[in-house]
Amino acid sequence: MADILFNLLFVLSHGIPGLVVAGVTLILMLLALIRKEASLMVIAAILTIPSTYTAGNWTSILFLVRLIPLFSLVSAYAISKEENFLAWIAPFPAFGGLVYFLFNLIISGMKGV
């Protein structure tokens, strides 16, 4: 069962599916902030997991990359509590990480990170 999950995370972070998932995630983040809907930010946090899982590592400083979806969850919490400043500041690491991931994906010829 774990192999299926790891393969799914790998597929969703490479090639055209990776491009689509990361693009949809960025759009959902922006929509969540503009419309002030925490549920859209939670969905964006879930969709961030494949790209951060493949780019991160559990044993080095890249551990912080795997924690990037938590920033989106903090933003969703801030949206629900109507803390606008925190809601807009918190997803910057996730947004920047996804833009960097998309840039690397396009530069590598859709082969992935």
LODREN-805899 format. One record per atom (N, C-alpha, C): residue in three letters; chain; atom name; x, z, y. Coordinates in Angstrom, 3 decimals, padded with zeros to 6 digits. Layout:
N
+-----+---+----+----------+----------+----------+
!   r ! c !  a !        X !        Z !        Y !
+-----+---+----+----------+----------+----------+
! ALA ! A ! CA !        X !        Z !        Y !
...
+-----+---+----+----------+----------+----------+
REM end
This chain:
113
+-----+---+----+----------+----------+----------+
!   r ! c !  a !        X !        Z !        Y !
+-----+---+----+----------+----------+----------+
! MET ! A !  N !  000.813 !  000.000 ! -001.190 !
! MET ! A ! CA !  000.000 !  000.000 !  000.000 !
! MET ! A !  C !  000.861 !  000.000 !  001.260 !
! ALA ! A !  N !  001.945 !  000.767 !  001.237 !
! ALA ! A ! CA !  002.833 !  000.813 !  002.405 !
! ALA ! A !  C !  003.498 ! -000.538 !  002.634 !
! ASP ! A !  N !  003.810 ! -001.260 !  001.552 !
! ASP ! A ! CA !  004.422 ! -002.579 !  001.704 !
! ASP ! A !  C !  003.491 ! -003.543 !  002.424 !
! ILE ! A !  N !  002.207 ! -003.453 !  002.134 !
! ILE ! A ! CA !  001.238 ! -004.325 !  002.797 !
! ILE ! A !  C !  001.196 ! -004.009 !  004.288 !
! LEU ! A !  N !  001.215 ! -002.730 !  004.639 !
! LEU ! A ! CA !  001.196 ! -002.337 !  006.043 !
! LEU ! A !  C !  002.455 ! -002.807 !  006.762 !
! PHE ! A !  N !  003.616 ! -002.634 !  006.154 !
! PHE ! A ! CA !  004.862 ! -003.069 !  006.775 !
! PHE ! A !  C !  004.899 ! -004.581 !  006.940 !
! ASN ! A !  N !  004.409 ! -005.315 !  005.937 !
! ASN ! A ! CA !  004.353 ! -006.773 !  006.052 !
! ASN ! A !  C !  003.399 ! -007.208 !  007.156 !
! LEU ! A !  N !  002.272 ! -006.512 !  007.295 !
! LEU ! A ! CA !  001.320 ! -006.824 !  008.354 !
! LEU ! A !  C !  001.936 ! -006.575 !  009.727 !
! LEU ! A !  N !  002.644 ! -005.464 !  009.892 !
! LEU ! A ! CA !  003.322 ! -005.180 !  011.153 !
! LEU ! A !  C !  004.377 ! -006.232 !  011.469 !
! PHE ! A !  N !  005.083 ! -006.685 !  010.438 !
! PHE ! A ! CA !  006.105 ! -007.715 !  010.617 !
! PHE ! A !  C !  005.477 ! -009.038 !  011.044 !
! VAL ! A !  N !  004.394 ! -009.433 !  010.377 !
! VAL ! A ! CA !  003.734 ! -010.701 !  010.694 !
! VAL ! A !  C !  003.150 ! -010.672 !  012.102 !
! LEU ! A !  N !  002.566 ! -009.532 !  012.493 !
! LEU ! A ! CA !  001.947 ! -009.431 !  013.814 !
! LEU ! A !  C !  002.954 ! -009.315 !  014.950 !
! SER ! A !  N !  004.237 ! -009.271 !  014.626 !
! SER ! A ! CA !  005.236 ! -009.153 !  015.685 !
! SER ! A !  C !  006.204 ! -010.327 !  015.716 !
! HIS ! A !  N !  005.968 ! -011.352 !  014.950 !
! HIS ! A ! CA !  006.855 ! -012.514 !  014.929 !
! HIS ! A !  C !  006.040 ! -013.790 !  015.086 !
! GLY ! A !  N !  006.641 ! -014.776 !  015.685 !
! GLY ! A ! CA !  006.028 ! -016.087 !  015.801 !
! GLY ! A !  C !  004.820 ! -016.105 !  016.720 !
! ILE ! A !  N !  003.927 ! -017.029 !  016.428 !
! ILE ! A ! CA !  002.723 ! -017.196 !  017.234 !
! ILE ! A !  C !  001.828 ! -015.953 !  017.188 !
! PRO ! A !  N !  001.635 ! -015.297 !  016.012 !
! PRO ! A ! CA !  000.816 ! -014.075 !  016.033 !
! PRO ! A !  C !  001.396 ! -012.994 !  016.944 !
! GLY ! A !  N !  002.708 ! -012.866 !  016.995 !
! GLY ! A ! CA !  003.331 ! -011.894 !  017.880 !
! GLY ! A !  C !  003.092 ! -012.218 !  019.340 !
! LEU ! A !  N !  003.151 ! -013.508 !  019.658 !
! LEU ! A ! CA !  002.885 ! -013.951 !  021.019 !
! LEU ! A !  C !  001.443 ! -013.652 !  021.419 !
! VAL ! A !  N !  000.513 ! -013.920 !  020.517 !
! VAL ! A ! CA ! -000.904 ! -013.682 !  020.800 !
! VAL ! A !  C ! -001.194 ! -012.190 !  020.932 !
! VAL ! A !  N ! -000.691 ! -011.390 !  019.993 !
! VAL ! A ! CA ! -000.960 ! -009.945 !  020.026 !
! VAL ! A !  C ! -000.379 ! -009.311 !  021.285 !
! ALA ! A !  N !  000.848 ! -009.669 !  021.639 !
! ALA ! A ! CA !  001.465 ! -009.100 !  022.841 !
! ALA ! A !  C !  000.751 ! -009.570 !  024.105 !
! GLY ! A !  N !  000.340 ! -010.825 !  024.144 !
! GLY ! A ! CA ! -000.391 ! -011.331 !  025.302 !
! GLY ! A !  C ! -001.744 ! -010.665 !  025.467 !
! VAL ! A !  N ! -002.470 ! -010.507 !  024.366 !
! VAL ! A ! CA ! -003.769 ! -009.838 !  024.416 !
! VAL ! A !  C ! -003.596 ! -008.380 !  024.834 !
! THR ! A !  N ! -002.536 ! -007.754 !  024.370 !
! THR ! A ! CA ! -002.274 ! -006.367 !  024.736 !
! THR ! A !  C ! -002.031 ! -006.220 !  026.238 !
! LEU ! A !  N ! -001.239 ! -007.123 !  026.804 !
! LEU ! A ! CA ! -000.990 ! -007.077 !  028.243 !
! LEU ! A !  C ! -002.278 ! -007.285 !  029.038 !
! ILE ! A !  N ! -003.097 ! -008.217 !  028.597 !
! ILE ! A ! CA ! -004.371 ! -008.468 !  029.275 !
! ILE ! A !  C ! -005.281 ! -007.251 !  029.174 !
! LEU ! A !  N ! -005.343 ! -006.632 !  027.992 !
! LEU ! A ! CA ! -006.180 ! -005.440 !  027.827 !
! LEU ! A !  C ! -005.698 ! -004.282 !  028.699 !
! MET ! A !  N ! -004.386 ! -004.141 !  028.833 !
! MET ! A ! CA ! -003.858 ! -003.079 !  029.705 !
! MET ! A !  C ! -004.309 ! -003.283 !  031.143 !
! LEU ! A !  N ! -004.172 ! -004.501 !  031.627 !
! LEU ! A ! CA ! -004.582 ! -004.778 !  032.997 !
! LEU ! A !  C ! -006.086 ! -004.599 !  033.187 !
! LEU ! A !  N ! -006.871 ! -005.074 !  032.229 !
! LEU ! A ! CA ! -008.318 ! -004.904 !  032.326 !
! LEU ! A !  C ! -008.717 ! -003.435 !  032.296 !
! ALA ! A !  N ! -008.037 ! -002.653 !  031.469 !
! ALA ! A ! CA ! -008.352 ! -001.225 !  031.382 !
! ALA ! A !  C ! -008.070 ! -000.523 !  032.700 !
! LEU ! A !  N ! -006.994 ! -000.903 !  033.358 !
! LEU ! A ! CA ! -006.664 ! -000.277 !  034.633 !
! LEU ! A !  C ! -007.604 ! -000.728 !  035.746 !
! ILE ! A !  N ! -007.945 ! -001.990 !  035.757 !
! ILE ! A ! CA ! -008.818 ! -002.512 !  036.809 !
! ILE ! A !  C ! -010.247 ! -002.000 !  036.644 !
! ARG ! A !  N ! -010.746 ! -002.023 !  035.404 !
! ARG ! A ! CA ! -012.131 ! -001.609 !  035.158 !
! ARG ! A !  C ! -012.273 ! -000.114 !  034.913 !
! LYS ! A !  N ! -011.135 !  000.593 !  034.798 !
! LYS ! A ! CA ! -011.105 !  002.046 !  034.549 !
! LYS ! A !  C ! -011.847 !  002.407 !  033.263 !
! GLU ! A !  N ! -011.478 !  001.714 !  032.173 !
! GLU ! A ! CA ! -012.054 !  001.974 !  030.861 !
! GLU ! A !  C ! -010.950 !  002.450 !  029.922 !
! ALA ! A !  N ! -011.065 !  003.675 !  029.487 !
! ALA ! A ! CA ! -010.048 !  004.269 !  028.611 !
! ALA ! A !  C ! -010.047 !  003.614 !  027.232 !
! SER ! A !  N ! -011.199 !  003.132 !  026.771 !
! SER ! A ! CA ! -011.271 !  002.539 !  025.438 !
! SER ! A !  C ! -010.425 !  001.266 !  025.343 !
! LEU ! A !  N ! -010.386 !  000.485 !  026.405 !
! LEU ! A ! CA ! -009.545 ! -000.715 !  026.395 !
! LEU ! A !  C ! -008.063 ! -000.348 !  026.333 !
! MET ! A !  N ! -007.686 !  000.741 !  026.978 !
! MET ! A ! CA ! -006.293 !  001.170 !  026.939 !
! MET ! A !  C ! -005.923 !  001.700 !  025.556 !
! VAL ! A !  N ! -006.852 !  002.344 !  024.884 !
! VAL ! A ! CA ! -006.587 !  002.818 !  023.517 !
! VAL ! A !  C ! -006.399 !  001.622 !  022.581 !
! ILE ! A !  N ! -007.221 !  000.604 !  022.741 !
! ILE ! A ! CA ! -007.062 ! -000.611 !  021.927 !
! ILE ! A !  C ! -005.717 ! -001.263 !  022.223 !
! ALA ! A !  N ! -005.323 ! -001.286 !  023.491 !
! ALA ! A ! CA ! -004.020 ! -001.835 !  023.864 !
! ALA ! A !  C ! -002.884 ! -001.026 !  023.241 !
! ALA ! A !  N ! -003.035 !  000.291 !  023.186 !
! ALA ! A ! CA ! -002.007 !  001.137 !  022.565 !
! ALA ! A !  C ! -001.884 !  000.833 !  021.075 !
! ILE ! A !  N ! -003.001 !  000.602 !  020.431 !
! ILE ! A ! CA ! -002.975 !  000.273 !  019.000 !
! ILE ! A !  C ! -002.319 ! -001.081 !  018.778 !
! LEU ! A !  N ! -002.607 ! -002.046 !  019.647 !
! LEU ! A ! CA ! -002.012 ! -003.376 !  019.510 !
! LEU ! A !  C ! -000.535 ! -003.404 !  019.895 !
! THR ! A !  N ! -000.046 ! -002.369 !  020.557 !
! THR ! A ! CA !  001.372 ! -002.282 !  020.902 !
! THR ! A !  C !  002.218 ! -001.876 !  019.702 !
! ILE ! A !  N !  001.611 ! -001.269 !  018.719 !
! ILE ! A ! CA !  002.351 ! -000.720 !  017.578 !
! ILE ! A !  C !  003.179 ! -001.758 !  016.823 !
! PRO ! A !  N !  002.684 ! -002.970 !  016.502 !
! PRO ! A ! CA !  003.539 ! -003.906 !  015.749 !
! PRO ! A !  C !  004.830 ! -004.271 !  016.466 !
! SER ! A !  N !  004.769 ! -004.541 !  017.756 !
! SER ! A ! CA !  005.986 ! -004.944 !  018.463 !
! SER ! A !  C !  006.963 ! -003.781 !  018.609 !
! THR ! A !  N !  006.457 ! -002.584 !  018.835 !
! THR ! A ! CA !  007.366 ! -001.448 !  018.983 !
! THR ! A !  C !  007.918 ! -000.993 !  017.635 !
! TYR ! A !  N !  007.164 ! -001.206 !  016.575 !
! TYR ! A ! CA !  007.660 ! -000.808 !  015.254 !
! TYR ! A !  C !  008.840 ! -001.676 !  014.837 !
! THR ! A !  N !  008.739 ! -002.972 !  015.053 !
! THR ! A ! CA !  009.824 ! -003.852 !  014.626 !
! THR ! A !  C !  011.033 ! -003.772 !  015.553 !
! ALA ! A !  N !  010.829 ! -003.430 !  016.827 !
! ALA ! A ! CA !  011.944 ! -003.347 !  017.766 !
! ALA ! A !  C !  012.611 ! -001.974 !  017.746 !
! GLY ! A !  N !  011.941 ! -000.966 !  017.221 !
! GLY ! A ! CA !  012.466 !  000.391 !  017.247 !
! GLY ! A !  C !  013.194 !  000.786 !  015.986 !
! ASN ! A !  N !  013.655 !  002.036 !  015.970 !
! ASN ! A ! CA !  014.398 !  002.583 !  014.847 !
! ASN ! A !  C !  014.154 !  004.091 !  014.839 !
! TRP ! A !  N !  014.173 !  004.705 !  013.679 !
! TRP ! A ! CA !  013.916 !  006.139 !  013.596 !
! TRP ! A !  C !  015.180 !  006.976 !  013.752 !
! THR ! A !  N !  016.373 !  006.365 !  013.681 !
! THR ! A ! CA !  017.588 !  007.164 !  013.613 !
! THR ! A !  C !  018.512 !  007.036 !  014.817 !
! SER ! A !  N !  018.131 !  006.333 !  015.836 !
! SER ! A ! CA !  019.012 !  006.187 !  016.995 !
! SER ! A !  C !  018.199 !  006.328 !  018.277 !
! ILE ! A !  N !  018.782 !  005.902 !  019.359 !
! ILE ! A ! CA !  018.098 !  005.968 !  020.644 !
! ILE ! A !  C !  016.891 !  005.033 !  020.660 !
! LEU ! A !  N !  016.865 !  004.059 !  019.763 !
! LEU ! A ! CA !  015.720 !  003.158 !  019.667 !
! LEU ! A !  C !  014.461 !  003.871 !  019.175 !
! PHE ! A !  N !  014.604 !  005.148 !  018.854 !
! PHE ! A ! CA !  013.437 !  005.966 !  018.528 !
! PHE ! A !  C !  012.460 !  005.996 !  019.700 !
! LEU ! A !  N !  013.012 !  005.961 !  020.903 !
! LEU ! A ! CA !  012.169 !  005.980 !  022.100 !
! LEU ! A !  C !  011.298 !  004.737 !  022.210 !
! VAL ! A !  N !  011.761 !  003.615 !  021.657 !
! VAL ! A ! CA !  010.957 !  002.391 !  021.661 !
! VAL ! A !  C !  009.697 !  002.590 !  020.839 !
! ARG ! A !  N !  009.809 !  003.308 !  019.749 !
! ARG ! A ! CA !  008.634 !  003.537 !  018.903 !
! ARG ! A !  C !  007.636 !  004.487 !  019.542 !
! LEU ! A !  N !  008.027 !  005.190 !  020.580 !
! LEU ! A ! CA !  007.116 !  006.091 !  021.278 !
! LEU ! A !  C !  006.383 !  005.423 !  022.438 !
! ILE ! A !  N !  006.651 !  004.158 !  022.680 !
! ILE ! A ! CA !  006.037 !  003.448 !  023.809 !
! ILE ! A !  C !  004.510 !  003.445 !  023.760 !
! PRO ! A !  N !  003.853 !  003.310 !  022.599 !
! PRO ! A ! CA !  002.378 !  003.352 !  022.624 !
! PRO ! A !  C !  001.815 !  004.665 !  023.166 !
! LEU ! A !  N !  002.593 !  005.728 !  023.127 !
! LEU ! A ! CA !  002.114 !  007.002 !  023.674 !
! LEU ! A !  C !  001.901 !  006.933 !  025.187 !
! PHE ! A !  N !  002.673 !  006.101 !  025.868 !
! PHE ! A ! CA !  002.476 !  005.945 !  027.308 !
! PHE ! A !  C !  001.107 !  005.343 !  027.610 !
! SER ! A !  N !  000.687 !  004.412 !  026.780 !
! SER ! A ! CA ! -000.648 !  003.824 !  026.957 !
! SER ! A !  C ! -001.730 !  004.855 !  026.675 !
! LEU ! A !  N ! -001.490 !  005.710 !  025.698 !
! LEU ! A ! CA ! -002.471 !  006.754 !  025.400 !
! LEU ! A !  C ! -002.546 !  007.779 !  026.535 !
! VAL ! A !  N ! -001.412 !  008.082 !  027.148 !
! VAL ! A ! CA ! -001.417 !  008.976 !  028.308 !
! VAL ! A !  C ! -002.207 !  008.334 !  029.449 !
! SER ! A !  N ! -002.038 !  007.045 !  029.609 !
! SER ! A ! CA ! -002.791 !  006.343 !  030.641 !
! SER ! A !  C ! -004.293 !  006.362 !  030.333 !
! ALA ! A !  N ! -004.658 !  006.205 !  029.069 !
! ALA ! A ! CA ! -006.077 !  006.270 !  028.696 !
! ALA ! A !  C ! -006.649 !  007.650 !  028.996 !
! TYR ! A !  N ! -005.868 !  008.685 !  028.730 !
! TYR ! A ! CA ! -006.307 !  010.040 !  029.046 !
! TYR ! A !  C ! -006.474 !  010.218 !  030.551 !
! ALA ! A !  N ! -005.524 !  009.680 !  031.311 !
! ALA ! A ! CA ! -005.608 !  009.790 !  032.770 !
! ALA ! A !  C ! -006.808 !  009.014 !  033.315 !
! ILE ! A !  N ! -007.114 !  007.879 !  032.712 !
! ILE ! A ! CA ! -008.292 !  007.120 !  033.137 !
! ILE ! A !  C ! -009.551 !  007.932 !  032.883 !
! SER ! A !  N ! -009.600 !  008.594 !  031.725 !
! SER ! A ! CA ! -010.802 !  009.377 !  031.399 !
! SER ! A !  C ! -010.955 !  010.595 !  032.314 !
! LYS ! A !  N ! -009.850 !  011.128 !  032.821 !
! LYS ! A ! CA ! -009.898 !  012.274 !  033.735 !
! LYS ! A !  C ! -009.900 !  011.851 !  035.203 !
! GLU ! A !  N ! -009.947 !  010.534 !  035.446 !
! GLU ! A ! CA ! -009.991 !  009.955 !  036.785 !
! GLU ! A !  C ! -008.775 !  010.324 !  037.637 !
! GLU ! A !  N ! -007.621 !  010.351 !  037.012 !
! GLU ! A ! CA ! -006.339 !  010.531 !  037.697 !
! GLU ! A !  C ! -005.727 !  009.146 !  037.892 !
! ASN ! A !  N ! -006.059 !  008.501 !  038.998 !
! ASN ! A ! CA ! -005.695 !  007.099 !  039.189 !
! ASN ! A !  C ! -004.193 !  006.872 !  039.267 !
! PHE ! A !  N ! -003.465 !  007.749 !  039.936 !
! PHE ! A ! CA ! -002.021 !  007.554 !  040.077 !
! PHE ! A !  C ! -001.330 !  007.581 !  038.717 !
! LEU ! A !  N ! -001.613 !  008.588 !  037.911 !
! LEU ! A ! CA ! -001.013 !  008.677 !  036.581 !
! LEU ! A !  C ! -001.481 !  007.530 !  035.684 !
! ALA ! A !  N ! -002.728 !  007.133 !  035.833 !
! ALA ! A ! CA ! -003.254 !  006.042 !  035.017 !
! ALA ! A !  C ! -002.519 !  004.734 !  035.289 !
! TRP ! A !  N ! -002.086 !  004.512 !  036.517 !
! TRP ! A ! CA ! -001.372 !  003.282 !  036.845 !
! TRP ! A !  C !  000.124 !  003.391 !  036.564 !
! ILE ! A !  N !  000.704 !  004.583 !  036.664 !
! ILE ! A ! CA !  002.142 !  004.753 !  036.453 !
! ILE ! A !  C !  002.499 !  004.852 !  034.966 !
! ALA ! A !  N !  001.692 !  005.519 !  034.186 !
! ALA ! A ! CA !  002.022 !  005.786 !  032.774 !
! ALA ! A !  C !  002.240 !  004.526 !  031.927 !
! PRO ! A !  N !  001.466 !  003.454 !  032.081 !
! PRO ! A ! CA !  001.690 !  002.314 !  031.183 !
! PRO ! A !  C !  002.853 !  001.396 !  031.576 !
! PHE ! A !  N !  003.598 !  001.725 !  032.639 !
! PHE ! A ! CA !  004.722 !  000.859 !  033.030 !
! PHE ! A !  C !  005.758 !  000.681 !  031.920 !
! PRO ! A !  N !  006.178 !  001.719 !  031.193 !
! PRO ! A ! CA !  007.133 !  001.488 !  030.101 !
! PRO ! A !  C !  006.560 !  000.577 !  029.006 !
! ALA ! A !  N !  005.294 !  000.755 !  028.683 !
! ALA ! A ! CA !  004.677 ! -000.097 !  027.666 !
! ALA ! A !  C !  004.558 ! -001.532 !  028.169 !
! PHE ! A !  N !  004.145 ! -001.691 !  029.417 !
! PHE ! A ! CA !  004.013 ! -003.020 !  029.997 !
! PHE ! A !  C !  005.366 ! -003.715 !  030.057 !
! GLY ! A !  N !  006.377 ! -003.003 !  030.532 !
! GLY ! A ! CA !  007.724 ! -003.569 !  030.601 !
! GLY ! A !  C !  008.297 ! -003.896 !  029.233 !
! GLY ! A !  N !  008.043 ! -003.020 !  028.266 !
! GLY ! A ! CA !  008.511 ! -003.282 !  026.911 !
! GLY ! A !  C !  007.859 ! -004.515 !  026.299 !
! LEU ! A !  N !  006.584 ! -004.709 !  026.569 !
! LEU ! A ! CA !  005.895 ! -005.889 !  026.045 !
! LEU ! A !  C !  006.361 ! -007.173 !  026.724 !
! VAL ! A !  N !  006.607 ! -007.105 !  028.028 !
! VAL ! A ! CA !  007.129 ! -008.285 !  028.723 !
! VAL ! A !  C !  008.515 ! -008.636 !  028.173 !
! TYR ! A !  N !  009.356 ! -007.634 !  027.954 !
! TYR ! A ! CA !  010.677 ! -007.855 !  027.361 !
! TYR ! A !  C !  010.552 ! -008.423 !  025.947 !
! PHE ! A !  N !  009.609 ! -007.892 !  025.162 !
! PHE ! A ! CA !  009.374 ! -008.393 !  023.811 !
! PHE ! A !  C !  008.937 ! -009.858 !  023.844 !
! LEU ! A !  N !  008.003 ! -010.208 !  024.742 !
! LEU ! A ! CA !  007.558 ! -011.595 !  024.862 !
! LEU ! A !  C !  008.698 ! -012.510 !  025.290 !
! PHE ! A !  N !  009.497 ! -012.055 !  026.235 !
! PHE ! A ! CA !  010.637 ! -012.845 !  026.688 !
! PHE ! A !  C !  011.592 ! -013.115 !  025.528 !
! ASN ! A !  N !  011.942 ! -012.089 !  024.756 !
! ASN ! A ! CA !  012.833 ! -012.277 !  023.611 !
! ASN ! A !  C !  012.208 ! -013.166 !  022.543 !
! LEU ! A !  N !  010.915 ! -013.043 !  022.338 !
! LEU ! A ! CA !  010.228 ! -013.854 !  021.346 !
! LEU ! A !  C !  010.262 ! -015.327 !  021.731 !
! ILE ! A !  N !  010.047 ! -015.631 !  022.990 !
! ILE ! A ! CA !  010.060 ! -017.014 !  023.445 !
! ILE ! A !  C !  011.471 ! -017.573 !  023.437 !
! ILE ! A !  N !  012.455 ! -016.778 !  023.874 !
! ILE ! A ! CA !  013.841 ! -017.230 !  023.904 !
! ILE ! A !  C !  014.374 ! -017.491 !  022.492 !
! SER ! A !  N !  013.974 ! -016.680 !  021.534 !
! SER ! A ! CA !  014.481 ! -016.848 !  020.171 !
! SER ! A !  C !  013.801 ! -017.980 !  019.420 !
! GLY ! A !  N !  012.924 ! -018.702 !  020.067 !
! GLY ! A ! CA !  012.276 ! -019.834 !  019.397 !
! GLY ! A !  C !  011.167 ! -019.399 !  018.466 !
! MET ! A !  N !  010.470 ! -018.318 !  018.817 !
! MET ! A ! CA !  009.349 ! -017.782 !  018.039 !
! MET ! A !  C !  009.746 ! -017.222 !  016.685 !
! LYS ! A !  N !  011.018 ! -016.846 !  016.517 !
! LYS ! A ! CA !  011.468 ! -016.266 !  015.252 !
! LYS ! A !  C !  011.356 ! -014.769 !  015.227 !
! GLY ! A !  N !  011.165 ! -014.174 !  016.375 !
! GLY ! A ! CA !  011.051 ! -012.724 !  016.440 !
! GLY ! A !  C !  012.314 ! -012.072 !  016.923 !
! VAL ! A !  N !  012.254 ! -010.768 !  017.044 !
! VAL ! A ! CA !  013.382 ! -010.000 !  017.576 !
! VAL ! A !  C !  014.448 ! -009.841 !  016.544 !
+-----+---+----+----------+----------+----------+
REM end
